[in-house]
């Protein structure tokens, strides 16, 4: 499994009251670190192994309602034991318990996803991804992978370098979108495709106005909440 260690970055003073100008200034300070991480993501789809791509897909199953760092630890343990490509749900469950919520269901989701991408003696995720139509690819992922909605599908695509124009609408991002006046209120639910795309479009327009690409803006917002750039 490809390693993406957290990159520590300074959290701006008075981050909760940061203006748009302050946001742009903070982005300029940590831009090299953000660019580095985006480049590492792109390397996954461009030259990574199929298992690396599938590992990111499974990581995004685990992170729903769970902490990314703990889920990454779980995925590394699964990888070291050879359980990502060949483990049963029964073998996977104890390795993710306490790190990801709903570990029983998520173990089943991982083995179910593996079956979806099985090809001969291996796994072929690339063959299911249309890099020329990311929106349709995301629709397909959200519809066919148990445990995935639009947020998880977007997260996966970003983590393999295909998320430049899509949004990962988690609580960190929604909180910041409201803070900067991009949305008036945080939606009660984003399970509706129509609502998700509506908020995403508002974020996209904001991204273009301030000159920060969507995938980089996500990492910027996330780092302001956590103090590091991760995935």
C-alpha positions in Angstrom: 0.0 0.0 0.0 1.4 3.4 -1.0 2.3 5.6 2.0 1.0 9.2 2.4 2.5 10.4 5.7 0.8 13.4 7.2 2.6 16.7 6.3 2.5 19.1 9.3 1.5 22.7 8.4 0.9 25.8 10.4 -2.7 26.6 11.3 -3.4 30.3 10.7 -4.1 32.5 13.7 -7.8 33.1 14.1 -8.5 30.5 11.5 -12.2 30.6 12.4 -12.4 34.3 11.4 -10.1 34.1 8.4 -11.1 36.4 5.5 -10.9 35.3 1.8 -7.7 37.4 1.5 -6.4 35.6 4.6 -7.3 32.2 3.1 -5.4 33.1 -0.1 -2.4 34.2 1.9 -2.4 31.0 4.0 -2.7 28.9 0.8 0.4 30.7 -0.6 2.4 29.7 2.5 1.6 26.0 2.3 1.0 25.6 -1.4 4.3 23.7 -2.0 3.2 21.0 0.5 -0.3 20.8 -1.1 1.2 20.5 -4.6 3.5 17.8 -3.4 0.6 15.7 -2.0 -1.5 16.2 -5.1 1.5 15.0 -7.2 1.7 11.9 -5.0 -1.9 11.2 -5.6 -1.5 11.5 -9.3 1.3 9.0 -9.3 -1.1 6.4 -8.0 -3.2 6.3 -11.1 -0.3 7.0 -13.5 2.2 4.4 -12.2 0.8 2.7 -9.1 -0.1 -1.0 -8.8 -3.6 -2.1 -9.0 -3.5 -3.1 -5.4 -2.5 0.5 -4.5 -5.5 1.8 -6.3 -7.8 -0.8 -4.7 -6.3 0.0 -1.3 -7.4 3.6 -1.7 -10.8 2.5 -2.7 -11.1 0.4 0.5 -9.6 3.2 2.6 -12.5 5.4 1.5 -14.9 2.7 2.6 -13.5 2.8 6.1 -13.3 6.6 6.5 -17.1 7.1 6.3 -17.9 8.4 9.8 -14.4 7.6 11.0 -11.0 9.2 11.4 -8.7 9.1 8.4 -5.5 8.4 10.4 -6.9 5.4 12.2 -8.4 4.0 9.0 -5.0 4.4 7.3 -3.4 2.4 10.1 -5.9 -0.3 9.6 -5.3 -0.4 5.9 -1.6 -0.7 6.4 -2.1 -3.6 8.8 -4.4 -5.3 6.3 -1.8 -4.7 3.5 1.1 -6.1 5.6 -0.9 -9.3 6.2 -2.0 -9.7 2.6 -5.7 -9.3 3.5 -6.6 -6.5 1.1 -6.2 -8.7 -2.0 -7.1 -12.0 -0.4 -8.6 -11.8 3.1 -12.0 -12.9 4.1 -14.4 -10.6 5.8 -13.9 -12.7 9.0 -10.2 -12.1 8.8 -10.6 -8.4 8.1 -13.1 -7.5 10.9 -10.8 -7.7 13.9 -8.1 -5.6 12.1 -10.5 -2.7 11.5 -12.5 -3.0 14.8 -11.9 0.1 16.9 -10.5 2.1 14.0 -13.5 2.2 11.7 -17.2 2.4 12.7 -19.5 -0.5 11.7 -16.5 -2.8 11.2 -18.7 -5.8 10.5 -20.4 -4.2 7.5 -17.3 -2.5 6.2 -15.4 -5.8 6.2 -18.2 -7.2 4.0 -18.0 -4.0 1.8 -14.3 -4.5 1.2 -14.7 -8.2 0.1 -17.7 -7.2 -2.0 -15.7 -4.5 -3.7 -12.9 -7.0 -4.4 -15.3 -9.3 -6.2 -16.6 -6.3 -8.3 -13.0 -5.6 -9.6 -11.7 -9.2 -9.9 -10.1 -9.9 -13.2 -8.5 -13.3 -13.8 -6.1 -13.8 -11.0 -5.9 -10.2 -9.9 -7.8 -7.0 -9.5 -8.4 -4.4 -12.2 -9.8 -1.1 -11.0 -8.3 1.1 -13.8 -10.5 -0.7 -16.3 -13.6 0.5 -14.6 -12.5 4.2 -14.5 -13.1 6.6 -17.3 -10.6 9.4 -16.8 -12.3 11.4 -19.6 -15.7 11.4 -17.7 -15.1 11.7 -14.0 -18.7 12.6 -13.3 -20.0 9.4 -14.9 -17.2 7.4 -13.2 -18.2 8.8 -9.8 -21.9 8.0 -10.5 -20.9 4.4 -11.3 -18.8 4.1 -8.1 -21.5 5.5 -5.9 -24.1 3.2 -7.4 -22.0 -0.1 -7.4 -19.8 0.0 -4.3 -21.6 -0.7 -1.1 -20.6 1.8 1.5 -20.0 4.5 -1.1 -22.0 7.7 -1.7 -20.8 10.7 -3.6 -18.5 11.9 -0.9 -16.7 8.5 -0.6 -16.5 8.2 -4.4 -15.1 11.7 -4.7 -12.6 11.0 -1.9 -11.3 7.9 -3.7 -11.0 9.7 -7.1 -9.1 12.5 -5.4 -6.7 10.1 -3.6 -5.7 8.6 -6.9 -5.2 11.9 -8.7 -8.6 12.2 -10.5 -10.3 14.8 -8.2 -9.4 18.1 -9.7 -13.0 19.2 -10.4 -15.0 17.3 -7.8 -15.6 18.0 -4.1 -15.3 15.8 -1.0 -18.2 17.3 1.0 -17.4 16.2 4.5 -18.0 18.1 7.7 -14.7 20.0 7.5 -15.4 21.2 4.0 -19.1 22.1 4.6 -18.1 24.0 7.8 -15.7 26.1 5.8 -18.0 26.6 2.9 -20.6 28.1 5.3 -17.9 30.2 7.0 -16.8 31.8 3.7 -20.4 32.4 2.6 -20.4 29.8 -0.2 -23.5 28.2 1.3 -26.0 29.7 3.7 -26.5 26.5 5.7 -25.1 23.0 5.9 -27.6 20.6 4.4 -29.1 18.0 6.7 -28.2 15.3 4.2 -26.2 15.0 1.1 -27.5 11.6 0.0 -29.5 13.3 -2.8 -27.4 13.6 -6.0 -29.2 16.8 -6.8 -28.2 18.4 -3.5 -24.7 17.1 -3.6 -24.1 18.5 -7.1 -25.6 21.8 -6.1 -23.3 22.4 -3.2 -20.3 21.0 -5.3 -21.1 23.5 -8.0 -21.1 26.4 -5.5 -17.7 25.2 -4.2 -16.4 25.0 -7.8 -17.4 28.6 -8.5 -15.8 29.7 -5.3 -12.6 27.7 -6.1 -12.4 29.5 -9.5 -13.0 32.9 -8.0 -10.1 32.6 -5.5 -7.8 30.7 -7.9 -7.4 27.6 -5.8 -8.1 24.2 -7.6 -10.9 22.1 -5.9 -8.6 19.3 -4.9 -6.1 21.7 -3.4 -8.9 23.7 -1.7 -10.1 20.5 0.0 -6.6 19.9 1.5 -6.3 23.5 2.5 -9.6 23.5 4.4 -8.7 20.1 6.0 -5.3 21.2 7.1 -6.8 24.3 8.7 -8.9 22.1 11.0 -6.2 19.4 11.7 -2.8 21.1 11.4 -1.6 18.6 8.7 -2.1 17.6 5.1 -3.1 14.0 4.7 -5.5 12.3 2.3 
